Each structure stands twice: as C-alpha cells, then as structure tokens.
Amino acid sequence: MRTETVPRGPHPADVSVLLPVRDAMPELSRCLKSLARQTLAPERLEIIVVDDASTDGTADVADSFAAGAACPVVVVRREAPASAPAVAHNQALTRATGRYVLFLAGEDRLEDEALERMLTAADRDSSDVVVGKVANAGLRGFEKQAFKAKPGEEGPRAQALRHLGVTKLFRRELLSDHKIRFDASLCSGADIVFVTQALAAAAQVSFVSDYVCCHLGQPRGPEDGGVPRASDCAERSLPFFRAAAAVVQRAGASVEADRMLSVLVGHHVDEMLAVVDSDASYCQRQCAVLELQRMRQAYWSNGVGRRVGLYPGLCSFAADRGLFDEVTYLAVNRRFSRRARTLVEGSRVYRAFPFFRAHRGPGNPLPDHVFDATDRLRARAELLQAVLSGPTKAVLSGFGYIGSLDSSKCTVTLHLRRRGGEGAFVLPVGPSPTPFLTRERGDGVHDYDDAGWRTVLDFERADWSRKKSGPWDFWVVVAAAGMAKEARLKAPAGVGKALDSGLFTGDGSTRVRIYRTPGGYLACEISTDPHDGEPR
C-alpha cells in the first residue's frame, strides 16, 4: 500500500531522502524530526519511506509524520519482508524524483543545515557524489579520513571510499545512466558495492567537511528487528570482491583503480582480521585467512601495495604465504601496531612489527621488505603561534617531524616557495621544545620533544621588494636517516587570524601579508601595490 499525504509540486524535488526501514521505532521519530528541521526549502525536498513489513508501528509513525509535513512524503508499506535489505533500498530509489538522492537508516539523524550545505556543494561543483561529514562513536581513524576538505594524493574517489556508508548525496541521473542499484543477491554488504560503483562512475566528488551533516545511529541486531549480519566469512567477504570487480570494470588498469582498490583491500583486511580475532569457529577463522589470500591474488599489484597500510599489507602477505598462526597473532595484536618500534639502518627505516626478523636465511617467510616503511613515512608540520612584534615583524612558531622517527634524529628547516612558479628561499629557524607532541602523538614509543621551531620575520631588514609578487607558501622540510620529507605548513583555525590585517615593509613600497588559506595552510602575499595583497 502506498500513502502520499502531501502532493508533489509542479517541479521535481532537488533532493529525495530515502528511508528503507524495518521495525525502526523509536529511533525513526527522531530521524523524521531531524528532516522536518532542515533549512532546505520544503519545495526542494521529498521524503520516501519504505516500510519493510514492520511490526512495531513504524509505518503508522511515518504516516502521521507525512500528514503534517511541509514537503511531499511517500510511505510505501511492504506486506512481507524483503529477501534482502537491497530490495527495499531499490524500491525507494525507484520512487525518487529528485535530482539527488540521500539514503538514511531509521537510527540516523541529520543536522539542520545538512541537506542545504550538501546541495550547495553539489551545485557549486556540478558533483555526482557529495560526501557529508558524519559522526559516530564507532568510526575508525581510517574512516574519518574520508571527510577531509582537500583530498590528498589518493584522490577524491578513494578518499570518499574510506567510509562505505550510503549516507551521501548521489546524483540520480548518474545512478540511472550507469544502472547502479543495490545487489539483492547479497544478504549483507550491498551498500559497499553500491557506493563503490557510484564513486567509480562519478566525474566529480565533493566534500562537506566543516559541518557534521549526519549522526549515524548504532545498527540494530537481529534480536531487535534489524538485518542479521552475514555469519559466514565468505559472505562477508563477497561484497568486497564485487566492489573490486566494479572498480576494475570501470577504471581498468589505472592509477585511479589502484587508489580505490587499495582502500577496498584495506577495508577487506580489517573485516577478515575481525573474524580471525573473534570467537568464530576454527573453520571460519581459517576461511577468513583464505579470503585474504584470494583477495591478494586477485587484486594486489605494486600500485595497490604502495598505498595499503604497512600493517594490513603485512597481514595480507602472511595470509598469501598460508601462515595461519602468524595471521592470527597479527589479528589479535593489530590494535597495538602503532606502538611498534622503528629501526633505522642506513637509508632504510623498518617497523618492528611481530615476526620482524623472527626467521633468518633465504627461506624467511616474512622478509625485511614487508616491514620497510621508508617510502611510507610522511612529514607532519603545523603552526602553533603567529604574533606581530612591532609594525614590521612577525614571530612564527610551530613543529615539524617525520611520523615514527624520533625528532632528536631529525633536522627541521622552514621554506618559503612561490606558488605555481620558480622562487624559493630558506627562513632561519631556532629550536623550540615540544614535549606535548610526545604525549599526544608518540603512542608511548616515539619521542617528538625536539620537533619545534621558531622564526622571526623582519620585513624591514629583508629586501622583500626583490621577491616576485604573488602568493607564496610555507613548507617545512624534515631531514633524517639520509632522506628528506616535506609538508606544507598547516595553520589551524584561529592561529592565522592574528595576521589578517597584513604587514608592510619599512618604506611602505612593498606589502607582505601572511594569512591562512581556505584549505588551512599558511601562506603570504607579496605585492608592490600597498592596496593589493588579498589572500588567494
């Protein structure tokens, strides 16, 4: 039975919010109230609720909400439960008329400006997919990286794939053109394949990272009327294989495919290690190791291997060698992997994870290269303070270090580089202690006490007029163990505001303005026109 209590307007909605639910009370009431509070104009929104044969009054609550809603609300009642969650999802998608669709679970809750902000990003960038920031106590650090404002070298599609939830804005035409639907043959995990297919087909992906768009609820278990999770590890593994196949089909052998596959492999390793480190039967745990082996043999490449985390890569390698006991130990101890000590030998850096050099000789099942972190090390740099000291001086202080390397073994220099062109020079810096870094980021293993630096920029003494006009960026270069890693200097919100008014050289002929970029980095604008110099 279908109930449509508020008629659709003369024009299709901009956003269709799709709610496939079963026995979703009382959480559904809170979810619907969050939709009623949206700042997006009601005529731009439609809500479609598909009740999958609930027995707790879910459909009645949806009907009651529809009767008083300012936007069109469609309630679809299924008389019998669907064979898989994907059926209700596809039914809701078929009913949608909006330019974009957003899926919600009954236990989720949107913040008031969520739809307006996500739709603004979609229209601004002509996006196929918009990833809004979500909050949930169970989100892992790996997943939280999906919501960064500026995708790094992994690219926007791979970044978005770090969080596999369907609480994203999808352009409905993209889904229709590429025939993207939820796979009803999967008892669970159809959302993984759906999200992957959509991202692989998307030409443009945008992010809303400065606002929590959705609070994800805790999924219900089967005892509470929720959808049972696949108990068989092969069934839990299958969605990842289908998602990986979709990436290869759409992206082929390319850097983009390697980026997306590396994220999927990371998710798959985590899922299978959870099975190994559980009270599952011996057969199921052994099956999980075999699934890891199958995934590596099917989709591993040098490009994927460079992008997968070192510890997941070690687990995958051990599984491929059939080392069941070693994989079990690695699974049980994976939460302590960040505490592994670092070993520097010449120009190579190794992480001493379990089984590092536990075997010697040519038959070593876990050779050194599996533990080699040299090419994965990254510099971290951040501004701590920016203050004016007189009319022509600025005092900057911050820190720079290489993750997993003690700062006492590193040398830090501060560079200023002209954006998009030639020109660079080194700024003099002095040391500054940073014991708080060791407490906050050392994981009880690494020492970052000496990562700090301090510099005084005197625009009257330095001949800035000789520097080329335009934007310049601050970079930190950290040298250690015969290598140098660099990072653009981050400027957290609030730190850069002390310099918003700009600075002039002594004779007023050249303006030097230091500012925080929209992306959160420290930069300066050099101009011979004292009325110029707005940040870019």
Secondary structure, DSSP 8 states (H G I E B T S, - for coil): -EEE-S---SS--SEEEEEEESS-TTHHHHHHHHHHT-SS-GGGEEEEEEEES-SSSHHHHHHHHHHH-SS-EEEEEESS--SSHHHHHHHHHHH--SSEEEE--TT-EE-TTHHHHHHHHHHHHT-SEEEEEEE-TT--HHHHGGG-SS--TT-HHHHHHTS--S-SEEEHHHHHHTT----TT-SS-HHHHHHHHHHHH-S-EEEEEEEEEEE------GGGT------SHHHHHHHHHHHHHHHHHHH-SSHHHHHHHHHHHHHHHHHHHHHHTSS--HHHHHHHHHHHHHHHHHH--HHHHHHS-HHHHHHHHHHHTT-HHHHHHHHHTGGGGGG--EEEETTEEEE--TTTTSS-STT-SS-GGGGB-GGG--EEEEEEEEEE-SSSEEEEEEEEEETTS-GGG-EEEEEEEETTSS-EEEE--EEE--HHHHHHHSTTT---TT-EEEEEEETTTS-GGGS-SEEEEEEEEEEETTEEEEEE-B--TTTGGGGTT-EE-TTSSSEEEEEE-TTSBEEEEEESSTT-----
